[in-house]
Every structure is written in structure tokens, then in C-alpha cells.
Amino acid sequence: MPARTTTLTARALLLDMDGTLVNSDAVVERHWRLWAQEHGLDPEQALKVVHGRQGYATMAELLPDRPMAENHAENAVMLERETADMDGVIPVPGALAFLTAIASAPHALVTSADRPLAEARMAAAGLSMPDVRVTAEDVSASKPDPEGFVKGAAELGFSAAECVVFEDSEAGILAARAAGMRVVGVGERAEALGPDLQVTDLTELGVTVQDGLITIVDIRATG
């Protein structure tokens, strides 16, 4: 596990959405609890797997003997249900100020949501979509595969070493590590996973952008 730090510098940022910028736990847990019950599974065990992954990957993990085609088909239905349900979707504390602070810096959204779900949740949380985004339609493999972060860095034109990832989930942090990137962990799910810098939410970060260098500081350590 890497040593924790209180300051990171980068040339580009790659941002997860759910749990990092947007708190959608109420919706995610509502629909996945129902899905687990419909399939005779323990909802609490299902919720340990769902965060950070695309739905079909969660289904494959929980129903390993089921054909993948069924997972993809059912995931399409799940995405439609979640996109129609914004009840309880709110911004992670500090998300709006954070996005404002990095507006002039290269950054991309890298999410396991598809485009309609990502746009709906960001709008429900009152947040603007980054110009560069990598959604479920853009990758062939779900987190913890690093493909999404690799693509995000490539679209921004930076190497893995120049990027810092913001993530909340095990799948997301594993994906970032596999891509060779440093990680800011956001929220309690990230705490035990060894991010380079860990915060409860985005209010605990200070961000400055100067001469192309992004400096990220845990303000609790400097206050």
C-alpha cells in the first residue's frame, strides 16, 4: 500500500462520477437491492460488489454461471430504470466548487454509467458535464479494467504519470492503479484501498492551477 500524502501535483485530472462528484447511493442501492431480491441473492452482499462497475459486470460477479448476453440485456433495462429515477441524487459536498476550481485545467469524466445516465445524474446534482468524458459506450471492459482511464488520459493528451484520478470505489481505484495513475480517494469506501490522498469529501481539498500545473492539497493538513 502506498504511503499517504497531503499534496499531489498533476497535469490532468480524471474524475469518476458516482460517489466522487455525485452521491447517487440512494438510487443505486434502491434498484440493486430489488434486483438482488428478484434473483434470490442477499442484497447486502450485492451492494458490496455494485459500486464502480458497469451493471453487466456486477451481474457477472454475482451470477457467474449466467450467460453474459443475459447480463448485457438486463443491464440495459437497469440503466433505463436508473436514468428515470433521480430521487435522492445530490452533489458530493464541495463538488461544484471543485469543478469550478479545475475549469481551466485538463480534466475528463470517466464513469461506468452510460451517457444518458451520466448526463441525468450530473444535471440532477446541479453539476456541469466536463467537455471530455468516457462513458460506458466508449469502453469494451468495465472497471476494474483500466481501459476507461487510459482512454481519458489519451483524449486529454497526457501520460499516466501526469494524471491523478479521483475515485470512491474498489473497482475504480484498482482500475486507476492498473493504469499506472495516482489516486485521490473520496469517501469511506476508498479509505481502506490505499489511495495516495484520502478525503471524506471534496470540501477537504484545495486546488490551484498555475502554468499548467494542478496542485491538490488536503486542507485539513495545512489548516
N, C-alpha and C positions, 0 to 999 in steps of 0.2 A: 504494500500500500504506500503510495507516495506521501511525502511529508506535506502537511498543510501549510499554506502560506496566507498572507493577508493582502498581497498585491500581485496582480498579473498584468502583463502588457501584451498587446496583440496588434495585428494589422487588420484583422477581420473577425467578426463575431457570427456564430451560427447558433440560432435560437430555436429550441423546442417550443411547442405551444402549450399543450395541456399540462398543467401542474407547474409550468415555468412562467408563462405570461398570463395564462387564463386558468382560473380554477373552475374546472368542469366536473369535479369529482361527483357532485350530486347527480348529474345526468349519467355519467359513466357507470356509477355504481347502481343506479336505479335500473338501467337497461341490462347490465350484465348479471345482476342478481336474478332478474326474471329469466334471462337466457339460461343461467345455470340450473335454476329450478325446473325449467322446461325439459332439461336434458338429464335430470336426476343427479346433478352434481352439487357439491357443497358450495354455496355462494361465497363463503369466506375464503375458501381455497381458490376459487376462480378469481377473486379480486386481488389475490397475491400475484397473479400472472398477467392481468389485463393491461396494467399501466405501461405505456410506452410502445406497445406493439400494435401493429395493424390487427384488426379483428380476426382475419383468417389465421394469423399466426398464433393468436391466443387460442382459437378453437383447435388448431392442430396440436397445441401443447396439452390441452385438456381432454381431447378426444383423439388420441394418437392413431387409432385404428380406422378412423373415418376417412373416406376418400377426400383428397384436397379440393376436388371440384365442388363438393358439397360445402366445404368451408368457405370458398370464394362466393358461392351463391348466397349462403346465409349471411355472409359479411355484407354483401350489397344491401340486403334487407335491413341489417343492423345500422348501417350508415344512414339509410333513409330515415329510420326511426330517430336516430340521434340528431340528425340535421333538423328535424321537425320539432325538437324538444330543447328549448333554450332556458327552461325553468331552472334557476339556480346557477346559471353561468355568470361568473363575475370575474373581474380582473384580479390577478395576484397583487397584493399590496405593493405599490411602487412601480407597477408595470408601465403606466402611462408616462411617468417622469423618466423612467429608464429609457423607453423608446424615444422620447424627446431628446434625451442626452446623447443618444447614439445616432441621431438622424443624419448627421453629416459623415458618419463612418460607414465603411463597407460592412453590410450585415445581411443575413438571409434567414428566413424561417425554414426550418427543417422539421417537418411533422409527419407523424404516422396517419394523420387524418387525410381524407381526400380533399380536393379543392373546395367543393360546396360546404363541407363541414367546417373546414378551417375558416372560410370567409364568414360563415354564420356565427361561429363562436367568437372570432375576433370582433365582429360587429356588435354582438350581444354584450361583450365586455367593454365596448367603447374604445377599442384599440384599432389603429390603422394597420393594414397589411403591409409588410415590407415589400418593396418592389421586386426583390428576388426571393423566390420561395420554392422549396422542394416538397411536394406533397406525395401522397400515396401513388398517384398516377405516374409519377416520374421515376419510380424505382421498381426493380424486379424482386427485391427482397426487403423484408421488414427489419427494423431494429430488433435485435442487437447486431444485425449486419451493418457494416459501416457505410454502405453504398450512399445513403442519403447525405451524410456529412461530407463524403468525398466529392459528391456532385455539387453540393453547396459551395465548398471551397473552390472547386474548379470554375463554377459560374462567376464567382467573385474575383477569380484570378490570383488566388493566394495558395501557398503551400500549407500542408497540415500543421507544420511547426509555427506558422504565422497566425493560426486560428485559435480562438478559445470558444468552447461550446458551453451553452447554458442548458442544463438538464435537471430533471427531477426523478427519473426512474432508473431502475437497474438496467433495463434493456437499452435505454438511451445512453447511459454512462458507459456501458460495455461497448456500444457502437462507437462512441467518441474515442474511447481508448484504442479500439481496433483500428480506427482511422489515424492514430498517432497524434491525437489532439489533447490539449489540456482542458480541464472541465471546472466550471463553477457549478456546484450542486445547490439546487434551490429546494428547500422544504425537507420535511423529515424523512421522506423515502430515500433521499440522496445521502443522508447523514452517514450511514454505515458502509457506503460504497467507495469511500476514498477519493472524493473529488479533490482537486488541488486547492480549491477555496470553497467553503461551505457557508451558506446563509439561510436563515429561516424564510426570508422573502426578499424582494428587490429593494425594499426601503433600507436595507442594511448595506447597500452598495453605493459607492460614489464612482462616477465615471467621468473622465475627461478625454477629450480628443484634441490632439495638438500635433501638427506637422505629420499627419498620417499615423501617429501612434496612439492607440487606445489604452488608457490606464484604468484598471479596475481595482478599487480599493474597498476592503471591508472596513467601513467607517466605525464599527464598534471597537476596532483595534487602535484607531487613531484619535478617538474622541476623548 
